[in-house]
Amino acid sequence: MEFAIINNEITPSSEVRLSITNRAFLYGDGFFETIKIFSSKAFNLVNHYNRIINSAKILDLDFNLSVSELEKNANAIIRKNNIVDGSVRITIFRDSDGKYFPNDNKSSYCIYTYNDTQTCFVLNSNPLLLGVYEDNYKSVSALSSIKSLNSLLYVMASKYAKKNNFDDVLLLNSNKNIIESTNSNIFLCYGDVIYTPPISDGCVDGSMRRLIITLLKDKFTLLTKTITYSDIIECEELLLSNAISGVRWVGSFGEKEFVKKDMSSYLINELNKLI
């Protein structure tokens, strides 16, 4: 039997019941966080927690768990479900009556787990084939930085990638600049100079992105820059980052082929030192 946590209470997953008037269901009024687990411990927890607090602030949600309380809850469900390696998803939503306008801003949360066999970050052996999704664009606003419960853009882009035999696709903002992929932030490498799009361009404020910036900033030249198609074509190495995979290297984008994966390999090694 698997268990989940609903507002500090451990409950069998099969017994979790959410009302049909739940605002997460009706309006996507909330956000989520997915945290990698290694050896029954949450990886990169502080960056995840900081994003939770920032997301709650952007959505004007009352979220009062401290980082130690969140870690305690995560550890409790990890132990209860016997998770050694896997991930924890935390879904936080506005728990209120009302239609578009909520009657109050209190929040509720649900924590549940996934099991896997990934004992450390492993660089993908097969290079990723990337396309670009141009049917819909992502707006440029503070809301763009959070892991919103409204994920329609990512759903449709993922369907497009699957239909066209891409491993992933790059997304564009309303200014038609490249900002991220369906599930990752992006980094472009030119020797010892690395670029990543600024949060102000509309990409998700990734927890792994934050960690990678910390790992790189003292040893390399790291710059935030609006990314265009020509930047992708001209760079020497293109890599994707997210909380679950760590780093993945890209082999091709359109007719552009990437041979180098030096930075990707370096970052995988550096991340694994933190486990």
Disulfide bonds with the S-S distance in Angstrom:
none
